[in-house]
Amino acid sequence: MTPLGPDRTYAQGNGGPGDYDDGRLSAPAALRNRAAITEALTAIAPANGRALEIASGTGEHIIRFAAAMPGLMWQPSDPNPDRRASITAWSRAEPQANLAPPVDLDASAPGWAADHGPVDLIFLANLLHLISTPAAENVLAEIAAALAPGGLAALYGPYLRDGQATSDGDAAFDARIRSEMPEAGYKDRAWVEDRLTRAGLITRDAKPMPANNLLVLAQKPT
């Protein structure tokens, strides 16, 4: 499957022509957005503690996060063994003492928070629009459960605003996703924030990001 638009792909971890011969995979979308995400995340992340990235994909995000936020111990995760192998390869190529080996985690499965929490920061990129509404509800509920008191969730990706796409490109990509995966599609920002609130988190002002994306933020009360 191929990207559509300046920062749209079916999965943050899709490999492409830039793959390396040492097992590292490269995702064009991750390369395009990781500098902006790293800058935004560094400004709001806790100074220390444990951080979990959900659906780490190729590993090109978390390798930069670990270098930019050395006070956090970063845990990559992905349900796909090829992606976990890529994360391991990136860790070998650019070693970071605060980057743990990747773990097998399907964030849409209920109950994972008990095994992977509590953590002080959870980051997720470009997943919610690729899964069904019930699966997204599971993801958001488990994120809330996995956070430590005072912990922060940062959810990057494309969102509808008041039920509408913010550009023709987003509308077309949303329609394409729904045509190929009828249960998936863009989630509305208000819906996501409502589910996080229902799960006990306090939403913060979302950060606008390049290519009409948002970084939706929610914090667990202390």
Buried (B, 14 or more C-beta within 10 A) or exposed (E): EEBBBBBBBBBBBBBBEEBEEEBBBBBBBBBBBBEBBBEBBEEBBBEEBBBBBBBBBBBBBBBBBBBBBEEBBBBBBBBBEEBBBBBBBBBEEBEBEBBBEBBEBBBBEEEBBEEBBBBBBBBBBBBBBBBBBEBBBBBBBBBBBBBBEEBBBBBBBBBBBEEEBBEEBBBBBBEBBBEEBEEBBBBBBBBBBEBBEEBEBEBBEBBEBEBBBBBBBBBBEE
